[in-house]
Amino acid sequence: DEVQYYKEWAKKYKILIYYGDVDAVVPYNGGEAWTTSLGFPVVESWRPWTVDGDQMMAGYVQIFKAGDMNFTYATVRGAGHLVPQYKPEQALKLFDTFLKDKEWPKYGGSFGPH
């Protein structure tokens, strides 16, 4: 069981856990449950993130506080098991945002009929 190691690593290193949301091999909801079960406080609640900072929704993100570091869980919309292969533009934005400590671009579109 590697949970104890992740709890320690997350306090020392920036960690990104990401999933394609249509991955039939490793479903994203299992990853969501696992990251939540670590018990870190939520810094930013589950919300959509985008490629363009407006309407090109790329997935969902949730950020946890682990000591002095952030532990990030993200999904990539429409991606299978190999996220960069299925959604290269979204994967690039995901890695660029995480590695450069940028704010995850917010979704400005509508969530359905009004």
C-alpha positions as CSV (number, residue, x, y, z in Angstrom):
1,D,0.0,0.0,0.0
2,E,1.7,3.2,-1.3
3,V,-0.7,5.6,0.4
4,Q,1.6,6.4,3.3
5,Y,4.4,7.2,0.8
6,Y,2.2,9.5,-1.2
7,K,1.1,11.3,1.9
8,E,4.8,12.0,2.7
9,W,5.9,12.8,-0.9
10,A,3.0,15.2,-1.3
11,K,4.3,17.3,1.6
12,K,7.8,17.6,-0.1
13,Y,7.0,17.6,-3.9
14,K,4.4,19.0,-6.2
15,I,2.3,16.1,-7.4
16,L,-0.1,15.9,-10.4
17,I,-2.4,12.9,-10.7
18,Y,-4.3,13.0,-14.0
19,Y,-6.7,10.7,-15.9
20,G,-8.4,10.7,-19.2
21,D,-12.1,10.7,-18.4
22,V,-13.0,8.0,-20.9
23,D,-10.2,5.6,-19.9
24,A,-11.7,2.1,-19.8
25,V,-8.6,0.6,-18.2
26,V,-8.2,3.0,-15.2
27,P,-11.4,4.9,-14.6
28,Y,-11.0,8.5,-13.4
29,N,-13.5,8.1,-10.6
30,G,-11.2,5.6,-8.8
31,G,-8.4,8.2,-8.9
32,E,-10.8,10.8,-7.6
33,A,-11.8,8.6,-4.7
34,W,-8.1,7.7,-4.0
35,T,-6.9,11.3,-4.0
36,T,-9.8,12.4,-1.7
37,S,-9.1,9.5,0.6
38,L,-5.6,10.9,1.3
39,G,-7.3,13.4,3.6
40,F,-5.6,16.6,2.5
41,P,-7.7,19.8,2.8
42,V,-9.2,21.1,-0.4
43,V,-7.7,24.4,-1.6
44,E,-9.7,24.6,-4.8
45,S,-12.9,22.5,-5.2
46,W,-13.7,20.3,-8.2
47,R,-14.3,22.5,-11.2
48,P,-13.8,22.7,-15.0
49,W,-10.6,23.9,-16.5
50,T,-10.0,25.0,-20.1
51,V,-7.4,25.2,-22.8
52,D,-8.4,28.8,-23.9
53,G,-9.4,30.3,-20.5
54,D,-13.0,30.6,-21.6
55,Q,-15.0,28.0,-23.4
56,M,-12.8,25.2,-24.6
57,M,-13.4,22.9,-21.6
58,A,-10.5,20.5,-21.1
59,G,-11.5,18.6,-18.0
60,Y,-11.9,19.0,-14.3
61,V,-9.4,19.9,-11.6
62,Q,-9.3,19.8,-7.8
63,I,-6.3,21.0,-5.7
64,F,-5.4,19.8,-2.2
65,K,-3.0,21.4,0.3
66,A,-0.3,19.0,1.5
67,G,2.0,20.7,3.9
68,D,3.6,23.6,2.0
69,M,2.9,22.0,-1.4
70,N,-0.2,21.5,-3.6
71,F,-1.4,18.1,-4.6
72,T,-3.4,18.3,-7.9
73,Y,-5.9,15.9,-9.4
74,A,-7.1,16.6,-12.9
75,T,-9.1,14.9,-15.7
76,V,-8.8,15.4,-19.4
77,R,-12.1,15.4,-21.2
78,G,-12.5,12.9,-23.9
79,A,-9.1,11.3,-23.4
80,G,-8.4,7.6,-23.0
81,H,-5.5,5.9,-21.2
82,L,-2.8,7.7,-23.1
83,V,-3.8,11.3,-22.5
84,P,-1.1,13.0,-24.7
85,Q,-1.9,10.7,-27.6
86,Y,-5.7,11.3,-27.4
87,K,-5.7,15.0,-26.5
88,P,-2.3,16.6,-27.2
89,E,-3.4,20.2,-27.0
90,Q,-5.2,19.6,-23.6
91,A,-2.2,17.5,-22.3
92,L,0.2,20.3,-23.2
93,K,-1.9,22.8,-21.4
94,L,-2.2,20.5,-18.4
95,F,1.6,20.0,-18.1
96,D,2.4,23.6,-18.8
97,T,-0.1,24.9,-16.2
98,F,1.1,22.4,-13.5
99,L,4.9,22.7,-14.2
100,K,4.9,26.5,-14.3
101,D,2.6,27.0,-11.3
102,K,0.0,28.8,-13.4
103,E,-3.6,29.2,-12.3
104,W,-5.8,26.5,-14.0
105,P,-7.8,28.4,-16.7
106,K,-11.4,28.8,-15.7
107,Y,-14.4,27.8,-17.7
108,G,-16.5,30.8,-18.9
109,G,-19.2,29.0,-20.8
110,S,-22.6,27.8,-19.8
111,F,-23.3,24.5,-18.0
112,G,-26.5,23.7,-19.8
113,P,-29.9,25.2,-20.7
114,H,-31.0,28.3,-18.7
